[in-house]
């Protein structure tokens, strides 16, 4: 768990994406990019990295936090 928390908090955009999906529940990549004010290719890379760590999952065109992602997001909020 500590490794995942370090992975997320080590990059401001990863932390922001986790927070956005924690509050919005589910969004497509374009909307995530607009909400974060980050270019879409950067968001795509972050999504890919976070999916590899099993923090996000894809449902159709949308992305949402996995149970592990929800746990990490809540832990980071309480730090």
PDB file with SEQRES, HELIX, SHEET and CRYST1 records, atoms N, CA, C and O in Angstrom:
SEQRES   1 A   79  UNK UNK UNK UNK UNK UNK UNK UNK UNK UNK UNK UNK UNK          
SEQRES   2 A   79  UNK UNK UNK UNK UNK UNK UNK UNK UNK UNK UNK UNK UNK          
SEQRES   3 A   79  UNK UNK UNK UNK UNK UNK UNK UNK UNK UNK UNK UNK UNK          
SEQRES   4 A   79  UNK UNK UNK UNK UNK UNK UNK UNK UNK UNK UNK UNK UNK          
SEQRES   5 A   79  UNK UNK UNK UNK UNK UNK UNK UNK UNK UNK UNK UNK UNK          
SEQRES   6 A   79  UNK UNK UNK UNK UNK UNK UNK UNK UNK UNK UNK UNK UNK          
SEQRES   7 A   79  UNK                                                          
HELIX    1 AA1 UNK A    2  UNK A    9  1                                   8    
HELIX    2 AA2 UNK A   12  UNK A   24  1                                  13    
HELIX    3 AA3 UNK A   29  UNK A   36  1                                   8    
HELIX    4 AA4 UNK A   40  UNK A   52  1                                  13    
HELIX    5 AA5 UNK A   67  UNK A   77  1                                  11    
SHEET    1 AA1 3 UNK A  26  UNK A  28  0                                        
SHEET    2 AA1 3 UNK A  62  UNK A  65 -1                                        
SHEET    3 AA1 3 UNK A  56  UNK A  59 -1                                        
CRYST1    1.000    1.000    1.000  90.00  90.00  90.00 P 1           1          
ATOM      1  N   UNK A   1       0.823  -1.193   0.000  1.00  0.00           N  
ATOM      2  CA  UNK A   1       0.000   0.000   0.000  1.00  0.00           C  
ATOM      3  C   UNK A   1       0.869   1.260   0.000  1.00  0.00           C  
ATOM      4  O   UNK A   1       0.584   2.214  -0.724  1.00  0.00           O  
ATOM      5  N   UNK A   2       1.928   1.262   0.812  1.00  0.00           N  
ATOM      6  CA  UNK A   2       2.797   2.439   0.873  1.00  0.00           C  
ATOM      7  C   UNK A   2       3.434   2.734  -0.480  1.00  0.00           C  
ATOM      8  O   UNK A   2       3.611   3.894  -0.852  1.00  0.00           O  
ATOM      9  N   UNK A   3       3.779   1.676  -1.213  1.00  0.00           N  
ATOM     10  CA  UNK A   3       4.370   1.856  -2.541  1.00  0.00           C  
ATOM     11  C   UNK A   3       3.382   2.550  -3.479  1.00  0.00           C  
ATOM     12  O   UNK A   3       3.770   3.432  -4.245  1.00  0.00           O  
ATOM     13  N   UNK A   4       2.119   2.158  -3.424  1.00  0.00           N  
ATOM     14  CA  UNK A   4       1.100   2.777  -4.279  1.00  0.00           C  
ATOM     15  C   UNK A   4       0.847   4.224  -3.882  1.00  0.00           C  
ATOM     16  O   UNK A   4       0.659   5.086  -4.741  1.00  0.00           O  
ATOM     17  N   UNK A   5       0.844   4.485  -2.596  1.00  0.00           N  
ATOM     18  CA  UNK A   5       0.662   5.863  -2.127  1.00  0.00           C  
ATOM     19  C   UNK A   5       1.825   6.722  -2.607  1.00  0.00           C  
ATOM     20  O   UNK A   5       1.616   7.849  -3.056  1.00  0.00           O  
ATOM     21  N   UNK A   6       3.042   6.205  -2.520  1.00  0.00           N  
ATOM     22  CA  UNK A   6       4.212   6.921  -3.026  1.00  0.00           C  
ATOM     23  C   UNK A   6       4.150   7.124  -4.526  1.00  0.00           C  
ATOM     24  O   UNK A   6       4.525   8.183  -5.028  1.00  0.00           O  
ATOM     25  N   UNK A   7       3.677   6.112  -5.249  1.00  0.00           N  
ATOM     26  CA  UNK A   7       3.520   6.202  -6.700  1.00  0.00           C  
ATOM     27  C   UNK A   7       2.575   7.348  -7.061  1.00  0.00           C  
ATOM     28  O   UNK A   7       2.869   8.135  -7.961  1.00  0.00           O  
ATOM     29  N   UNK A   8       1.455   7.443  -6.371  1.00  0.00           N  
ATOM     30  CA  UNK A   8       0.466   8.485  -6.672  1.00  0.00           C  
ATOM     31  C   UNK A   8       0.951   9.851  -6.215  1.00  0.00           C  
ATOM     32  O   UNK A   8       0.895  10.811  -6.984  1.00  0.00           O  
ATOM     33  N   UNK A   9       1.422   9.958  -4.993  1.00  0.00           N  
ATOM     34  CA  UNK A   9       1.800  11.270  -4.457  1.00  0.00           C  
ATOM     35  C   UNK A   9       3.102  11.788  -5.047  1.00  0.00           C  
ATOM     36  O   UNK A   9       3.409  12.973  -4.920  1.00  0.00           O  
ATOM     37  N   UNK A  10       3.869  10.920  -5.690  1.00  0.00           N  
ATOM     38  CA  UNK A  10       5.115  11.338  -6.325  1.00  0.00           C  
ATOM     39  C   UNK A  10       4.913  12.125  -7.603  1.00  0.00           C  
ATOM     40  O   UNK A  10       5.868  12.672  -8.154  1.00  0.00           O  
ATOM     41  N   UNK A  11       3.679  12.187  -8.078  1.00  0.00           N  
ATOM     42  CA  UNK A  11       3.363  12.915  -9.309  1.00  0.00           C  
ATOM     43  C   UNK A  11       2.062  13.675  -9.089  1.00  0.00           C  
ATOM     44  O   UNK A  11       1.022  13.069  -8.832  1.00  0.00           O  
ATOM     45  N   UNK A  12       2.117  14.992  -9.189  1.00  0.00           N  
ATOM     46  CA  UNK A  12       0.953  15.822  -8.903  1.00  0.00           C  
ATOM     47  C   UNK A  12      -0.235  15.482  -9.794  1.00  0.00           C  
ATOM     48  O   UNK A  12      -1.376  15.500  -9.331  1.00  0.00           O  
ATOM     49  N   UNK A  13       0.014  15.173 -11.066  1.00  0.00           N  
ATOM     50  CA  UNK A  13      -1.095  14.854 -11.967  1.00  0.00           C  
ATOM     51  C   UNK A  13      -1.736  13.508 -11.641  1.00  0.00           C  
ATOM     52  O   UNK A  13      -2.944  13.349 -11.818  1.00  0.00           O  
ATOM     53  N   UNK A  14      -0.959  12.543 -11.173  1.00  0.00           N  
ATOM     54  CA  UNK A  14      -1.554  11.270 -10.736  1.00  0.00           C  
ATOM     55  C   UNK A  14      -2.461  11.509  -9.536  1.00  0.00           C  
ATOM     56  O   UNK A  14      -3.566  10.974  -9.452  1.00  0.00           O  
ATOM     57  N   UNK A  15      -1.969  12.319  -8.619  1.00  0.00           N  
ATOM     58  CA  UNK A  15      -2.748  12.630  -7.418  1.00  0.00           C  
ATOM     59  C   UNK A  15      -4.041  13.355  -7.798  1.00  0.00           C  
ATOM     60  O   UNK A  15      -5.110  13.064  -7.260  1.00  0.00           O  
ATOM     61  N   UNK A  16      -3.928  14.295  -8.727  1.00  0.00           N  
ATOM     62  CA  UNK A  16      -5.096  15.051  -9.173  1.00  0.00           C  
ATOM     63  C   UNK A  16      -6.108  14.131  -9.862  1.00  0.00           C  
ATOM     64  O   UNK A  16      -7.310  14.243  -9.619  1.00  0.00           O  
ATOM     65  N   UNK A  17      -5.631  13.222 -10.718  1.00  0.00           N  
ATOM     66  CA  UNK A  17      -6.530  12.302 -11.419  1.00  0.00           C  
ATOM     67  C   UNK A  17      -7.255  11.398 -10.427  1.00  0.00           C  
ATOM     68  O   UNK A  17      -8.456  11.163 -10.563  1.00  0.00           O  
ATOM     69  N   UNK A  18      -6.539  10.897  -9.442  1.00  0.00           N  
ATOM     70  CA  UNK A  18      -7.155  10.053  -8.423  1.00  0.00           C  
ATOM     71  C   UNK A  18      -8.237  10.827  -7.676  1.00  0.00           C  
ATOM     72  O   UNK A  18      -9.311  10.291  -7.400  1.00  0.00           O  
ATOM     73  N   UNK A  19      -7.959  12.069  -7.354  1.00  0.00           N  
ATOM     74  CA  UNK A  19      -8.920  12.915  -6.655  1.00  0.00           C  
ATOM     75  C   UNK A  19     -10.145  13.211  -7.521  1.00  0.00           C  
ATOM     76  O   UNK A  19     -11.276  13.163  -7.038  1.00  0.00           O  
ATOM     77  N   UNK A  20      -9.919  13.515  -8.794  1.00  0.00           N  
ATOM     78  CA  UNK A  20     -11.027  13.804  -9.720  1.00  0.00           C  
ATOM     79  C   UNK A  20     -11.956  12.601  -9.821  1.00  0.00           C  
ATOM     80  O   UNK A  20     -13.173  12.742  -9.702  1.00  0.00           O  
ATOM     81  N   UNK A  21     -11.390  11.425 -10.039  1.00  0.00           N  
ATOM     82  CA  UNK A  21     -12.231  10.232 -10.158  1.00  0.00           C  
ATOM     83  C   UNK A  21     -12.831   9.836  -8.815  1.00  0.00           C  
ATOM     84  O   UNK A  21     -13.895   9.217  -8.773  1.00  0.00           O  
ATOM     85  N   UNK A  22     -12.171  10.182  -7.728  1.00  0.00           N  
ATOM     86  CA  UNK A  22     -12.732   9.920  -6.406  1.00  0.00           C  
ATOM     87  C   UNK A  22     -13.987  10.726  -6.153  1.00  0.00           C  
ATOM     88  O   UNK A  22     -14.901  10.262  -5.472  1.00  0.00           O  
ATOM     89  N   UNK A  23     -14.038  11.934  -6.698  1.00  0.00           N  
ATOM     90  CA  UNK A  23     -15.214  12.786  -6.489  1.00  0.00           C  
ATOM     91  C   UNK A  23     -16.261  12.635  -7.587  1.00  0.00           C  
ATOM     92  O   UNK A  23     -17.457  12.754  -7.319  1.00  0.00           O  
ATOM     93  N   UNK A  24     -15.826  12.373  -8.820  1.00  0.00           N  
ATOM     94  CA  UNK A  24     -16.769  12.289  -9.948  1.00  0.00           C  
ATOM     95  C   UNK A  24     -17.213  10.863 -10.245  1.00  0.00           C  
ATOM     96  O   UNK A  24     -18.181  10.653 -10.976  1.00  0.00           O  
ATOM     97  N   UNK A  25     -16.520   9.894  -9.690  1.00  0.00           N  
ATOM     98  CA  UNK A  25     -16.811   8.465  -9.836  1.00  0.00           C  
ATOM     99  C   UNK A  25     -16.405   7.869 -11.176  1.00  0.00           C  
ATOM    100  O   UNK A  25     -15.713   6.852 -11.199  1.00  0.00           O  
ATOM    101  N   UNK A  26     -16.811   8.467 -12.294  1.00  0.00           N  
ATOM    102  CA  UNK A  26     -16.547   7.872 -13.604  1.00  0.00           C  
ATOM    103  C   UNK A  26     -16.529   8.972 -14.662  1.00  0.00           C  
ATOM    104  O   UNK A  26     -17.422   9.819 -14.705  1.00  0.00           O  
ATOM    105  N   UNK A  27     -15.498   8.951 -15.520  1.00  0.00           N  
ATOM    106  CA  UNK A  27     -15.379   9.966 -16.566  1.00  0.00           C  
ATOM    107  C   UNK A  27     -14.629   9.394 -17.752  1.00  0.00           C  
ATOM    108  O   UNK A  27     -13.875   8.430 -17.618  1.00  0.00           O  
ATOM    109  N   UNK A  28     -14.845  10.008 -18.936  1.00  0.00           N  
ATOM    110  CA  UNK A  28     -14.031   9.619 -20.089  1.00  0.00           C  
ATOM    111  C   UNK A  28     -12.741  10.443 -20.081  1.00  0.00           C  
ATOM    112  O   UNK A  28     -12.633  11.437 -19.363  1.00  0.00           O  
ATOM    113  N   UNK A  29     -11.775  10.019 -20.882  1.00  0.00           N  
ATOM    114  CA  UNK A  29     -10.443  10.639 -20.860  1.00  0.00           C  
ATOM    115  C   UNK A  29     -10.479  12.111 -21.265  1.00  0.00           C  
ATOM    116  O   UNK A  29      -9.740  12.917 -20.699  1.00  0.00           O  
ATOM    117  N   UNK A  30     -11.323  12.479 -22.233  1.00  0.00           N  
ATOM    118  CA  UNK A  30     -11.415  13.889 -22.635  1.00  0.00           C  
ATOM    119  C   UNK A  30     -11.898  14.754 -21.481  1.00  0.00           C  
ATOM    120  O   UNK A  30     -11.359  15.834 -21.238  1.00  0.00           O  
ATOM    121  N   UNK A  31     -12.905  14.280 -20.777  1.00  0.00           N  
ATOM    122  CA  UNK A  31     -13.445  15.054 -19.657  1.00  0.00           C  
ATOM    123  C   UNK A  31     -12.437  15.129 -18.503  1.00  0.00           C  
ATOM    124  O   UNK A  31     -12.319  16.157 -17.836  1.00  0.00           O  
ATOM    125  N   UNK A  32     -11.723  14.040 -18.282  1.00  0.00           N  
ATOM    126  CA  UNK A  32     -10.676  14.056 -17.252  1.00  0.00           C  
ATOM    127  C   UNK A  32      -9.641  15.122 -17.597  1.00  0.00           C  
ATOM    128  O   UNK A  32      -9.254  15.913 -16.737  1.00  0.00           O  
ATOM    129  N   UNK A  33      -9.193  15.147 -18.848  1.00  0.00           N  
ATOM    130  CA  UNK A  33      -8.185  16.121 -19.291  1.00  0.00           C  
ATOM    131  C   UNK A  33      -8.686  17.548 -19.095  1.00  0.00           C  
ATOM    132  O   UNK A  33      -7.944  18.403 -18.613  1.00  0.00           O  
ATOM    133  N   UNK A  34      -9.935  17.811 -19.462  1.00  0.00           N  
ATOM    134  CA  UNK A  34     -10.499  19.160 -19.305  1.00  0.00           C  
ATOM    135  C   UNK A  34     -10.619  19.535 -17.837  1.00  0.00           C  
ATOM    136  O   UNK A  34     -10.296  20.660 -17.456  1.00  0.00           O  
ATOM    137  N   UNK A  35     -11.075  18.615 -17.020  1.00  0.00           N  
ATOM    138  CA  UNK A  35     -11.239  18.884 -15.591  1.00  0.00           C  
ATOM    139  C   UNK A  35      -9.896  19.169 -14.924  1.00  0.00           C  
ATOM    140  O   UNK A  35      -9.792  20.041 -14.061  1.00  0.00           O  
ATOM    141  N   UNK A  36      -8.870  18.423 -15.336  1.00  0.00           N  
ATOM    142  CA  UNK A  36      -7.538  18.591 -14.751  1.00  0.00           C  
ATOM    143  C   UNK A  36      -6.746  19.726 -15.386  1.00  0.00           C  
ATOM    144  O   UNK A  36      -5.711  20.127 -14.855  1.00  0.00           O  
ATOM    145  N   UNK A  37      -7.221  20.255 -16.530  1.00  0.00           N  
ATOM    146  CA  UNK A  37      -6.491  21.275 -17.289  1.00  0.00           C  
ATOM    147  C   UNK A  37      -5.120  20.744 -17.717  1.00  0.00           C  
ATOM    148  O   UNK A  37      -4.096  21.409 -17.559  1.00  0.00           O  
ATOM    149  N   UNK A  38      -5.138  19.523 -18.264  1.00  0.00           N  
ATOM    150  CA  UNK A  38      -3.927  18.836 -18.710  1.00  0.00           C  
ATOM    151  C   UNK A  38      -4.180  18.335 -20.125  1.00  0.00           C  
ATOM    152  O   UNK A  38      -5.302  17.957 -20.461  1.00  0.00           O  
ATOM    153  N   UNK A  39      -3.136  18.330 -20.958  1.00  0.00           N  
ATOM    154  CA  UNK A  39      -3.285  17.838 -22.327  1.00  0.00           C  
ATOM    155  C   UNK A  39      -3.652  16.358 -22.333  1.00  0.00           C  
ATOM    156  O   UNK A  39      -3.198  15.588 -21.487  1.00  0.00           O  
ATOM    157  N   UNK A  40      -4.471  15.980 -23.288  1.00  0.00           N  
ATOM    158  CA  UNK A  40      -4.980  14.609 -23.391  1.00  0.00           C  
ATOM    159  C   UNK A  40      -3.864  13.556 -23.453  1.00  0.00           C  
ATOM    160  O   UNK A  40      -3.979  12.540 -22.768  1.00  0.00           O  
ATOM    161  N   UNK A  41      -2.788  13.742 -24.236  1.00  0.00           N  
ATOM    162  CA  UNK A  41      -1.736  12.710 -24.247  1.00  0.00           C  
ATOM    163  C   UNK A  41      -1.129  12.455 -22.860  1.00  0.00           C  
ATOM    164  O   UNK A  41      -0.771  11.324 -22.534  1.00  0.00           O  
ATOM    165  N   UNK A  42      -1.019  13.500 -22.059  1.00  0.00           N  
ATOM    166  CA  UNK A  42      -0.510  13.334 -20.693  1.00  0.00           C  
ATOM    167  C   UNK A  42      -1.480  12.515 -19.852  1.00  0.00           C  
ATOM    168  O   UNK A  42      -1.071  11.646 -19.082  1.00  0.00           O  
ATOM    169  N   UNK A  43      -2.762  12.803 -20.007  1.00  0.00           N  
ATOM    170  CA  UNK A  43      -3.788  12.054 -19.273  1.00  0.00           C  
ATOM    171  C   UNK A  43      -3.779  10.588 -19.700  1.00  0.00           C  
ATOM    172  O   UNK A  43      -3.891   9.694 -18.861  1.00  0.00           O  
ATOM    173  N   UNK A  44      -3.646  10.344 -20.996  1.00  0.00           N  
ATOM    174  CA  UNK A  44      -3.598   8.961 -21.490  1.00  0.00           C  
ATOM    175  C   UNK A  44      -2.448   8.188 -20.849  1.00  0.00           C  
ATOM    176  O   UNK A  44      -2.607   7.026 -20.473  1.00  0.00           O  
ATOM    177  N   UNK A  45      -1.295   8.836 -20.726  1.00  0.00           N  
ATOM    178  CA  UNK A  45      -0.123   8.183 -20.118  1.00  0.00           C  
ATOM    179  C   UNK A  45      -0.373   7.889 -18.640  1.00  0.00           C  
ATOM    180  O   UNK A  45      -0.049   6.806 -18.153  1.00  0.00           O  
ATOM    181  N   UNK A  46      -0.945   8.846 -17.940  1.00  0.00           N  
ATOM    182  CA  UNK A  46      -1.234   8.665 -16.514  1.00  0.00           C  
ATOM    183  C   UNK A  46      -2.258   7.544 -16.323  1.00  0.00           C  
ATOM    184  O   UNK A  46      -2.112   6.707 -15.433  1.00  0.00           O  
ATOM    185  N   UNK A  47      -3.289   7.535 -17.161  1.00  0.00           N  
ATOM    186  CA  UNK A  47      -4.303   6.480 -17.080  1.00  0.00           C  
ATOM    187  C   UNK A  47      -3.655   5.113 -17.282  1.00  0.00           C  
ATOM    188  O   UNK A  47      -3.929   4.172 -16.537  1.00  0.00           O  
ATOM    189  N   UNK A  48      -2.804   5.014 -18.282  1.00  0.00           N  
ATOM    190  CA  UNK A  48      -2.127   3.743 -18.563  1.00  0.00           C  
ATOM    191  C   UNK A  48      -1.295   3.284 -17.359  1.00  0.00           C  
ATOM    192  O   UNK A  48      -1.347   2.118 -16.968  1.00  0.00           O  
ATOM    193  N   UNK A  49      -0.528   4.213 -16.779  1.00  0.00           N  
ATOM    194  CA  UNK A  49       0.298   3.882 -15.614  1.00  0.00           C  
ATOM    195  C   UNK A  49      -0.562   3.421 -14.439  1.00  0.00           C  
ATOM    196  O   UNK A  49      -0.226   2.457 -13.751  1.00  0.00           O  
ATOM    197  N   UNK A  50      -1.666   4.116 -14.220  1.00  0.00           N  
ATOM    198  CA  UNK A  50      -2.515   3.801 -13.076  1.00  0.00           C  
ATOM    199  C   UNK A  50      -3.310   2.513 -13.300  1.00  0.00           C  
ATOM    200  O   UNK A  50      -3.631   1.811 -12.341  1.00  0.00           O  
ATOM    201  N   UNK A  51      -3.626   2.204 -14.538  1.00  0.00           N  
ATOM    202  CA  UNK A  51      -4.289   0.930 -14.833  1.00  0.00           C  
ATOM    203  C   UNK A  51      -3.317  -0.232 -14.612  1.00  0.00           C  
ATOM    204  O   UNK A  51      -3.722  -1.293 -14.137  1.00  0.00           O  
ATOM    205  N   UNK A  52      -2.053  -0.041 -14.949  1.00  0.00           N  
ATOM    206  CA  UNK A  52      -1.043  -1.081 -14.712  1.00  0.00           C  
ATOM    207  C   UNK A  52      -0.902  -1.391 -13.224  1.00  0.00           C  
ATOM    208  O   UNK A  52      -0.618  -2.527 -12.845  1.00  0.00           O  
ATOM    209  N   UNK A  53      -1.100  -0.377 -12.387  1.00  0.00           N  
ATOM    210  CA  UNK A  53      -1.027  -0.556 -10.931  1.00  0.00           C  
ATOM    211  C   UNK A  53      -2.372  -0.988 -10.347  1.00  0.00           C  
ATOM    212  O   UNK A  53      -2.511  -1.130  -9.132  1.00  0.00           O  
ATOM    213  N   UNK A  54      -3.359  -1.196 -11.217  1.00  0.00           N  
ATOM    214  CA  UNK A  54      -4.706  -1.640 -10.839  1.00  0.00           C  
ATOM    215  C   UNK A  54      -5.437  -0.637  -9.950  1.00  0.00           C  
ATOM    216  O   UNK A  54      -6.227  -1.016  -9.086  1.00  0.00           O  
ATOM    217  N   UNK A  55      -5.162   0.653 -10.176  1.00  0.00           N  
ATOM    218  CA  UNK A  55      -5.861   1.712  -9.456  1.00  0.00           C  
ATOM    219  C   UNK A  55      -7.096   2.182 -10.219  1.00  0.00           C  
ATOM    220  O   UNK A  55      -8.046   2.692  -9.623  1.00  0.00           O  
ATOM    221  N   UNK A  56      -7.079   2.008 -11.541  1.00  0.00           N  
ATOM    222  CA  UNK A  56      -8.192   2.408 -12.409  1.00  0.00           C  
ATOM    223  C   UNK A  56      -8.645   1.216 -13.223  1.00  0.00           C  
ATOM    224  O   UNK A  56      -7.898   0.263 -13.442  1.00  0.00           O  
ATOM    225  N   UNK A  57      -9.900   1.294 -13.670  1.00  0.00           N  
ATOM    226  CA  UNK A  57     -10.418   0.324 -14.622  1.00  0.00           C  
ATOM    227  C   UNK A  57     -11.252   1.060 -15.654  1.00  0.00           C  
ATOM    228  O   UNK A  57     -11.781   2.143 -15.405  1.00  0.00           O  
ATOM    229  N   UNK A  58     -11.352   0.446 -16.806  1.00  0.00           N  
ATOM    230  CA  UNK A  58     -12.108   1.048 -17.903  1.00  0.00           C  
ATOM    231  C   UNK A  58     -13.455   0.344 -18.022  1.00  0.00           C  
ATOM    232  O   UNK A  58     -13.544  -0.881 -17.941  1.00  0.00           O  
ATOM    233  N   UNK A  59     -14.491   1.139 -18.215  1.00  0.00           N  
ATOM    234  CA  UNK A  59     -15.823   0.604 -18.473  1.00  0.00           C  
ATOM    235  C   UNK A  59     -16.360   1.361 -19.677  1.00  0.00           C  
ATOM    236  O   UNK A  59     -16.778   2.512 -19.558  1.00  0.00           O  
ATOM    237  N   UNK A  60     -16.348   0.714 -20.837  1.00  0.00           N  
ATOM    238  CA  UNK A  60     -16.721   1.396 -22.075  1.00  0.00           C  
ATOM    239  C   UNK A  60     -15.704   2.478 -22.370  1.00  0.00           C  
ATOM    240  O   UNK A  60     -14.507   2.204 -22.455  1.00  0.00           O  
ATOM    241  N   UNK A  61     -16.177   3.714 -22.528  1.00  0.00           N  
ATOM    242  CA  UNK A  61     -15.286   4.855 -22.767  1.00  0.00           C  
ATOM    243  C   UNK A  61     -14.855   5.539 -21.474  1.00  0.00           C  
ATOM    244  O   UNK A  61     -14.037   6.459 -21.502  1.00  0.00           O  
ATOM    245  N   UNK A  62     -15.392   5.103 -20.357  1.00  0.00           N  
ATOM    246  CA  UNK A  62     -15.142   5.763 -19.080  1.00  0.00           C  
ATOM    247  C   UNK A  62     -14.121   5.016 -18.234  1.00  0.00           C  
ATOM    248  O   UNK A  62     -13.887   3.819 -18.399  1.00  0.00           O  
ATOM    249  N   UNK A  63     -13.526   5.775 -17.324  1.00  0.00           N  
ATOM    250  CA  UNK A  63     -12.579   5.226 -16.362  1.00  0.00           C  
ATOM    251  C   UNK A  63     -13.112   5.493 -14.971  1.00  0.00           C  
ATOM    252  O   UNK A  63     -13.773   6.500 -14.722  1.00  0.00           O  
ATOM    253  N   UNK A  64     -12.813   4.571 -14.070  1.00  0.00           N  
ATOM    254  CA  UNK A  64     -13.217   4.746 -12.676  1.00  0.00           C  
ATOM    255  C   UNK A  64     -12.189   4.078 -11.784  1.00  0.00           C  
ATOM    256  O   UNK A  64     -11.382   3.267 -12.240  1.00  0.00           O  
ATOM    257  N   UNK A  65     -12.229   4.430 -10.503  1.00  0.00           N  
ATOM    258  CA  UNK A  65     -11.312   3.839  -9.544  1.00  0.00           C  
ATOM    259  C   UNK A  65     -11.723   2.399  -9.251  1.00  0.00           C  
ATOM    260  O   UNK A  65     -12.910   2.084  -9.173  1.00  0.00           O  
ATOM    261  N   UNK A  66     -10.737   1.543  -9.092  1.00  0.00           N  
ATOM    262  CA  UNK A  66     -10.987   0.190  -8.604  1.00  0.00           C  
ATOM    263  C   UNK A  66     -11.160   0.273  -7.085  1.00  0.00           C  
ATOM    264  O   UNK A  66     -11.004   1.344  -6.499  1.00  0.00           O  
ATOM    265  N   UNK A  67     -11.478  -0.842  -6.458  1.00  0.00           N  
ATOM    266  CA  UNK A  67     -11.556  -0.860  -4.991  1.00  0.00           C  
ATOM    267  C   UNK A  67     -10.212  -0.444  -4.389  1.00  0.00           C  
ATOM    268  O   UNK A  67     -10.165   0.300  -3.409  1.00  0.00           O  
ATOM    269  N   UNK A  68      -9.127  -0.928  -4.982  1.00  0.00           N  
ATOM    270  CA  UNK A  68      -7.793  -0.540  -4.521  1.00  0.00           C  
ATOM    271  C   UNK A  68      -7.576   0.958  -4.712  1.00  0.00           C  
ATOM    272  O   UNK A  68      -7.025   1.621  -3.834  1.00  0.00           O  
ATOM    273  N   UNK A  69      -8.002   1.491  -5.847  1.00  0.00           N  
ATOM    274  CA  UNK A  69      -7.886   2.922  -6.119  1.00  0.00           C  
ATOM    275  C   UNK A  69      -8.660   3.760  -5.118  1.00  0.00           C  
ATOM    276  O   UNK A  69      -8.188   4.808  -4.677  1.00  0.00           O  
ATOM    277  N   UNK A  70      -9.848   3.296  -4.762  1.00  0.00           N  
ATOM    278  CA  UNK A  70     -10.670   4.000  -3.766  1.00  0.00           C  
ATOM    279  C   UNK A  70      -9.954   4.012  -2.418  1.00  0.00           C  
ATOM    280  O   UNK A  70      -9.921   5.039  -1.740  1.00  0.00           O  
ATOM    281  N   UNK A  71      -9.385   2.883  -2.033  1.00  0.00           N  
ATOM    282  CA  UNK A  71      -8.658   2.790  -0.764  1.00  0.00           C  
ATOM    283  C   UNK A  71      -7.460   3.736  -0.749  1.00  0.00           C  
ATOM    284  O   UNK A  71      -7.237   4.438   0.237  1.00  0.00           O  
ATOM    285  N   UNK A  72      -6.692   3.760  -1.831  1.00  0.00           N  
ATOM    286  CA  UNK A  72      -5.528   4.646  -1.924  1.00  0.00           C  
ATOM    287  C   UNK A  72      -5.976   6.103  -1.889  1.00  0.00           C  
ATOM    288  O   UNK A  72      -5.366   6.921  -1.200  1.00  0.00           O  
ATOM    289  N   UNK A  73      -7.025   6.432  -2.617  1.00  0.00           N  
ATOM    290  CA  UNK A  73      -7.524   7.816  -2.658  1.00  0.00           C  
ATOM    291  C   UNK A  73      -7.959   8.272  -1.267  1.00  0.00           C  
ATOM    292  O   UNK A  73      -7.641   9.389  -0.860  1.00  0.00           O  
ATOM    293  N   UNK A  74      -8.669   7.437  -0.542  1.00  0.00           N  
ATOM    294  CA  UNK A  74      -9.118   7.785   0.814  1.00  0.00           C  
ATOM    295  C   UNK A  74      -7.933   7.923   1.766  1.00  0.00           C  
ATOM    296  O   UNK A  74      -7.917   8.812   2.618  1.00  0.00           O  
ATOM    297  N   UNK A  75      -6.955   7.054   1.623  1.00  0.00           N  
ATOM    298  CA  UNK A  75      -5.761   7.125   2.474  1.00  0.00           C  
ATOM    299  C   UNK A  75      -5.011   8.430   2.235  1.00  0.00           C  
ATOM    300  O   UNK A  75      -4.583   9.084   3.186  1.00  0.00           O  
ATOM    301  N   UNK A  76      -4.850   8.808   0.975  1.00  0.00           N  
ATOM    302  CA  UNK A  76      -4.145  10.049   0.636  1.00  0.00           C  
ATOM    303  C   UNK A  76      -4.906  11.260   1.159  1.00  0.00           C  
ATOM    304  O   UNK A  76      -4.290  12.218   1.628  1.00  0.00           O  
ATOM    305  N   UNK A  77      -6.228  11.235   1.087  1.00  0.00           N  
ATOM    306  CA  UNK A  77      -7.031  12.351   1.608  1.00  0.00           C  
ATOM    307  C   UNK A  77      -6.789  12.565   3.094  1.00  0.00           C  
ATOM    308  O   UNK A  77      -6.829  13.696   3.580  1.00  0.00           O  
ATOM    309  N   UNK A  78      -6.540  11.483   3.809  1.00  0.00           N  
ATOM    310  CA  UNK A  78      -6.378  11.563   5.267  1.00  0.00           C  
ATOM    311  C   UNK A  78      -4.950  11.847   5.720  1.00  0.00           C  
ATOM    312  O   UNK A  78      -4.677  11.923   6.918  1.00  0.00           O  
ATOM    313  N   UNK A  79      -4.045  12.003   4.762  1.00  0.00           N  
ATOM    314  CA  UNK A  79      -2.643  12.291   5.126  1.00  0.00           C  
ATOM    315  C   UNK A  79      -2.504  13.758   5.468  1.00  0.00           C  
ATOM    316  O   UNK A  79      -1.410  14.213   5.801  1.00  0.00           O  
TER     317      UNK A  79                                                      
END                                                                             
